[in-house]
Amino acid sequence: MEKYQNRGGNSGIVAFTTTEDSITVKFKDGWHYIYNSIRPGVTDVDHMIAMAKAGSGLHGYINRKIRNNHFHKFR
């Protein structure tokens, strides 16, 4: 996994990994969430990948737009 840069300084995200059509996000509490082309969909995943690589905005986007619309959750 790649470390999330957290440029805003207040994110609960610590790391992420991407594929062509998915992103797995690791939060401070140890939970990993998989988001993909099925849930929440290609458009959202593309935005999430861009924000993850920029190191900014991902946690807020998940809280505002995605919420519980993840494909899978694991520890």
URMO-V780313 format. One line per field, one symbol per residue. ss: DSSP state (A for helix, B for strand, O for the rest). psi: psi as a letter, one per 20 degrees, with the letter a starting at -180 (. if undefined). burial: I if it has 9 or more other ideal C-beta (glycine too) atoms within 8 Angstrom, else O. A space follows every 10 residues. Layout:
# URMO-V780313
ss=???
psi=???
burial=???
This chain:
# URMO-V780313
ss=OBBOOOOOOO OOBBBBBBOO OBBBBBBOOO OBBBBBOOOB OAAAAAAAAA AAAAOOOAAA AAAAAAOOOO OBBBO
psi=qppphlhijk qjphrrqqah krpppprhji qppppaigoi rggggggggg hghikpiggg ggggggcjlq gqpr.
burial=OOOIOIOOOO IOIOIIOIOO OIIIIIIOOO IIIIIIOOOO OOOIIOIIIO IIOIOIOIIO IIOOOIOOOI OOOOO
